[in-house]
């Protein structure tokens, strides 16, 4: 009696092994918080583009993106390790690889260290030392200072810790020019001021989760009403700051129009979140905030390259 190919029992172990390997890779990818890293890399690319009048140099661009992205992924993986106990108790994070037992702490730390070291090597060897140093400091700022200390020490954790998250445009700028300029710091300021309303909207939505694990997010320590007011004030400041690139002739009219339109849209959501009866608005604003930041930086890129294309 012959065995049909589709019924060959020897195929099953290989299929199971392949499935297990795929699941493992998926867990490692989740450690890196890929959506967050992509947003950070996008702002870094904007910093690169705006740092020069024409096209970007290939080597510094490619290895700069890889190095900055890998460093951000390494910091995210360390965040998973440090927060694993809290993650296991929070509804939003309980299915992450460590709480579910899909990966061990040792595996995560080796992975984080490996891609972190690779990031530094790429930046030192193929970009420049300044970018490597700034990227390393950003990694330490997020993975150690924010995650291990600030997050549990003060309700201003997001504001202070936002310094690390706002660095990618500066890193991108430094990767191409080897300098940190006032213009790059303006891009930093936009992301820095954007961070509190972005994250506090999520914190309102997940207030009970944060309270359960004793993380002093602003809604937990000062209440939702106060947090909503802070979101509005930061949004007003953000809209004003996003006009500055036009005022200092860093960007043109196309960007200004986009900044005003996107700013008005974001402001509308900041006003809507003031209504405590609108239970869905905090999460809606969190999502909109990501779209807003992408829109602002996309407008910077488009405005920058319009003269290049039509010259």
C-alpha positions as CSV (number, residue, x, y, z in Angstrom):
1,X,0.0,0.0,0.0
2,X,1.5,3.4,-1.0
3,X,1.2,6.6,1.0
4,X,-0.4,9.6,-0.7
5,X,1.9,12.7,-0.7
6,X,-0.7,14.7,1.1
7,X,-0.8,12.1,3.9
8,X,2.9,11.6,4.4
9,X,3.4,11.8,8.1
10,X,7.0,13.1,7.7
11,X,5.6,16.4,6.3
12,X,3.9,17.2,9.6
13,X,6.9,17.8,11.8
14,X,8.4,20.1,9.2
15,X,5.2,22.1,9.0
16,X,4.9,22.3,12.8
17,X,8.6,23.5,13.0
18,X,8.0,26.0,10.3
19,X,4.9,27.3,12.0
20,X,6.8,27.6,15.3
21,X,9.7,29.4,13.7
22,X,7.2,31.9,12.1
23,X,5.5,32.5,15.4
24,X,8.9,33.1,17.1
25,X,9.9,35.6,14.4
26,X,6.5,37.3,14.9
27,X,7.1,37.6,18.6
28,X,10.5,39.1,18.1
29,X,9.0,41.6,15.6
30,X,6.4,42.5,18.2
31,X,9.1,43.2,20.7
32,X,10.4,46.0,18.5
33,X,7.0,47.9,18.4
34,X,7.2,48.1,14.6
35,X,4.4,50.7,14.2
36,X,6.2,53.1,16.7
37,X,9.5,52.5,15.1
38,X,8.2,53.2,11.6
39,X,6.8,56.5,12.9
40,X,10.1,57.4,14.5
41,X,12.0,56.5,11.3
42,X,9.7,58.6,9.2
43,X,10.5,61.6,11.3
44,X,14.2,60.8,11.0
45,X,13.9,60.6,7.3
46,X,12.2,64.1,7.3
47,X,15.2,65.4,9.3
48,X,17.5,63.9,6.7
49,X,15.6,65.4,3.7
50,X,15.3,68.9,5.2
51,X,19.0,69.0,6.1
52,X,20.1,69.4,2.5
53,X,18.7,71.3,-0.5
54,X,18.9,68.4,-3.0
55,X,19.0,64.7,-3.1
56,X,20.4,62.6,-0.1
57,X,23.7,60.8,-0.1
58,X,23.0,57.1,-0.4
59,X,25.4,55.6,2.2
60,X,24.5,58.0,5.1
61,X,20.8,57.7,4.3
62,X,20.5,53.9,4.1
63,X,22.7,53.2,7.1
64,X,21.3,56.1,9.0
65,X,17.8,54.7,8.6
66,X,18.9,51.2,9.5
67,X,20.9,52.4,12.6
68,X,18.3,54.7,13.9
69,X,15.5,52.1,13.3
70,X,17.5,49.3,15.0
71,X,18.3,51.4,18.0
72,X,14.6,52.4,18.4
73,X,13.7,48.7,18.1
74,X,16.3,47.8,20.8
75,X,14.9,50.4,23.2
76,X,11.4,49.0,22.6
77,X,12.6,45.4,23.4
78,X,14.2,46.6,26.6
79,X,10.9,48.3,27.5
80,X,9.1,45.0,27.1
81,X,11.5,43.4,29.5
82,X,11.3,46.1,32.2
83,X,7.5,46.3,31.9
84,X,6.6,42.6,31.6
85,X,5.0,42.4,35.1
86,X,2.9,45.5,34.6
87,X,2.1,44.3,31.0
88,X,0.7,41.0,32.3
89,X,-1.9,42.9,34.4
90,X,-2.9,45.5,31.8
91,X,-5.6,44.8,29.3
92,X,-3.8,46.6,26.4
93,X,-0.5,44.7,26.9
94,X,-1.3,41.3,28.4
95,X,-0.9,39.5,25.1
96,X,2.6,40.7,24.5
97,X,5.3,37.9,24.0
98,X,6.7,38.1,27.5
99,X,3.5,38.0,29.5
100,X,2.2,35.2,27.3
101,X,5.5,33.2,27.9
102,X,6.3,33.1,24.2
103,X,9.7,34.5,24.8
104,X,12.0,34.4,27.9
105,X,13.6,37.5,29.5
106,X,17.0,36.2,28.5
107,X,16.0,35.8,24.8
108,X,14.6,39.3,24.8
109,X,17.7,40.8,26.4
110,X,20.0,39.1,23.9
111,X,17.9,40.2,21.1
112,X,17.8,43.8,22.4
113,X,21.5,43.9,22.9
114,X,22.2,42.3,19.6
115,X,20.3,44.8,17.5
116,X,21.4,47.7,19.7
117,X,25.1,46.8,19.1
118,X,24.5,46.4,15.4
119,X,22.8,49.8,15.3
120,X,25.8,51.5,16.9
121,X,28.3,49.7,14.6
122,X,26.3,50.8,11.5
123,X,26.2,54.4,12.6
124,X,29.9,54.6,13.6
125,X,31.2,52.8,10.6
126,X,29.0,54.1,7.8
127,X,27.4,57.4,9.1
128,X,29.3,59.4,11.7
129,X,30.2,59.4,15.4
130,X,27.9,62.3,16.3
131,X,24.8,60.4,15.1
132,X,26.0,57.2,16.9
133,X,26.5,59.1,20.2
134,X,23.2,60.9,20.0
135,X,21.3,57.7,19.1
136,X,22.9,55.8,22.0
137,X,22.0,58.6,24.4
138,X,18.4,58.4,23.1
139,X,18.3,54.7,23.5
140,X,19.5,55.0,27.1
141,X,17.1,57.8,27.7
142,X,14.1,55.8,26.7
143,X,15.1,52.3,27.7
144,X,16.7,53.2,31.1
145,X,15.9,56.7,32.3
146,X,12.2,56.8,31.2
147,X,11.2,53.1,31.4
148,X,13.1,52.2,34.6
149,X,12.7,55.4,36.5
150,X,10.6,58.3,35.2
151,X,7.6,56.2,34.2
152,X,6.9,55.3,37.8
153,X,8.4,58.4,39.5
154,X,6.3,61.3,38.2
155,X,3.1,62.1,36.3
156,X,5.3,64.3,34.1
157,X,6.9,61.1,32.9
158,X,5.7,61.5,29.3
159,X,6.8,65.2,29.1
160,X,10.3,64.5,30.4
161,X,10.7,61.1,28.7
162,X,9.5,62.7,25.5
163,X,13.0,64.0,24.9
164,X,14.2,60.6,23.7
165,X,11.2,60.0,21.5
166,X,11.5,63.4,19.9
167,X,15.2,62.9,18.9
168,X,14.8,61.0,15.5
169,X,14.6,64.2,13.4
170,X,17.8,65.5,15.0
171,X,19.4,62.1,14.4
172,X,18.4,62.1,10.8
173,X,19.7,65.6,10.3
174,X,23.0,64.8,12.0
175,X,23.4,61.6,9.9
176,X,23.5,63.7,6.7
177,X,25.3,66.9,7.9
178,X,27.2,65.8,11.0
179,X,25.7,68.7,12.8
180,X,22.9,69.6,15.1
181,X,21.3,72.9,14.0
182,X,18.5,75.2,15.1
183,X,16.3,73.9,12.3
184,X,16.8,70.3,13.5
185,X,15.9,71.3,17.0
186,X,12.7,72.9,15.7
187,X,11.7,69.5,14.3
188,X,12.6,68.0,17.7
189,X,10.3,70.6,19.4
190,X,7.4,69.7,17.2
191,X,7.6,66.0,18.2
192,X,8.3,66.9,21.8
193,X,5.2,69.0,22.2
194,X,3.1,66.5,20.2
195,X,4.0,63.7,22.6
196,X,1.9,64.7,25.7
197,X,-1.5,65.2,24.0
198,X,-0.8,62.0,21.9
199,X,-0.1,59.8,24.9
200,X,-2.4,61.5,27.5
201,X,-5.3,60.7,25.2
202,X,-4.4,57.0,25.5
203,X,-3.8,57.4,29.2
204,X,-7.3,58.7,29.7
205,X,-8.7,55.7,27.8
206,X,-6.6,53.3,29.8
207,X,-6.7,55.1,33.1
208,X,-7.9,52.0,35.1
209,X,-5.0,49.9,33.7
210,X,-2.4,52.4,34.8
211,X,-4.0,52.8,38.2
212,X,-4.0,49.0,38.7
213,X,-0.2,48.7,38.2
214,X,0.6,52.0,40.1
215,X,2.0,53.9,37.1
216,X,1.3,57.6,37.9
217,X,0.0,58.7,34.5
218,X,-1.5,62.2,34.6
219,X,-5.2,61.0,34.6
220,X,-4.4,58.7,37.5
221,X,-2.8,61.4,39.7
222,X,-4.6,64.5,38.6
223,X,-7.9,63.2,37.1
224,X,-9.3,63.2,33.6
225,X,-10.6,66.9,33.7
226,X,-7.1,68.3,34.4
227,X,-5.6,66.0,31.8
228,X,-8.1,67.1,29.2
229,X,-7.1,70.7,29.9
230,X,-3.4,69.9,29.5
231,X,-4.1,68.2,26.2
232,X,-5.9,71.3,24.9
233,X,-3.1,73.6,26.1
234,X,-0.3,71.5,24.6
235,X,-2.3,71.3,21.3
236,X,-2.6,75.1,21.1
237,X,1.2,75.3,21.7
238,X,1.8,72.6,19.1
239,X,-0.3,74.4,16.4
240,X,1.7,77.6,17.0
241,X,5.1,75.8,16.9
242,X,4.2,74.1,13.6
243,X,3.9,77.5,11.9
244,X,7.5,78.4,12.8
245,X,9.2,76.5,10.0
246,X,7.3,78.8,7.6
247,X,8.1,81.9,9.6
248,X,11.9,81.2,9.5
249,X,11.8,80.3,5.8
250,X,12.6,76.7,6.5
251,X,9.5,75.7,4.6
252,X,7.1,77.4,2.1
253,X,3.5,78.1,1.5
254,X,2.5,74.5,0.8
255,X,3.7,73.5,4.2
256,X,2.0,76.4,5.9
257,X,-1.4,75.6,4.4
258,X,-1.0,71.9,5.5
259,X,0.1,72.9,9.0
260,X,-2.9,75.2,9.4
261,X,-5.4,72.6,8.1
262,X,-3.9,69.7,10.1
263,X,-3.6,72.0,13.1
264,X,-7.3,72.9,12.9
265,X,-8.2,69.3,12.6
266,X,-6.1,68.3,15.6
267,X,-7.5,71.2,17.6
268,X,-11.0,70.1,16.9
269,X,-10.3,66.8,18.5
270,X,-8.6,68.5,21.5
271,X,-11.8,70.5,22.0
272,X,-14.0,67.4,21.6
273,X,-12.0,65.5,24.2
274,X,-13.1,68.2,26.8
275,X,-16.5,66.6,26.9
276,X,-16.4,63.8,29.5
277,X,-19.5,62.2,28.0
278,X,-17.8,61.4,24.8
279,X,-16.2,58.1,25.9
280,X,-14.7,57.2,22.5
281,X,-13.0,60.6,21.9
282,X,-9.7,59.8,23.9
283,X,-8.9,56.8,21.8
284,X,-10.1,58.6,18.6
285,X,-7.7,61.5,19.4
286,X,-4.9,59.0,20.1
287,X,-5.3,57.6,16.5
288,X,-5.8,61.1,15.0
289,X,-2.6,62.3,16.7
290,X,-0.6,59.7,14.8
291,X,-2.2,60.7,11.5
292,X,-1.6,64.4,12.4
293,X,2.2,63.9,13.0
294,X,2.6,61.9,9.8
295,X,0.7,64.6,7.9
296,X,2.8,67.4,9.3
297,X,6.1,65.7,8.4
298,X,4.8,64.5,5.0
299,X,3.9,68.2,4.3
300,X,7.5,69.2,5.2
301,X,8.8,66.6,2.8
302,X,6.5,67.6,-0.1
303,X,7.1,71.3,0.4
304,X,10.9,70.7,0.5
305,X,11.0,68.7,-2.8
306,X,8.5,70.9,-4.8
307,X,11.3,73.4,-5.8
308,X,13.6,70.5,-6.6
309,X,11.1,68.9,-9.0
310,X,10.2,72.1,-10.7
311,X,13.6,73.7,-10.9
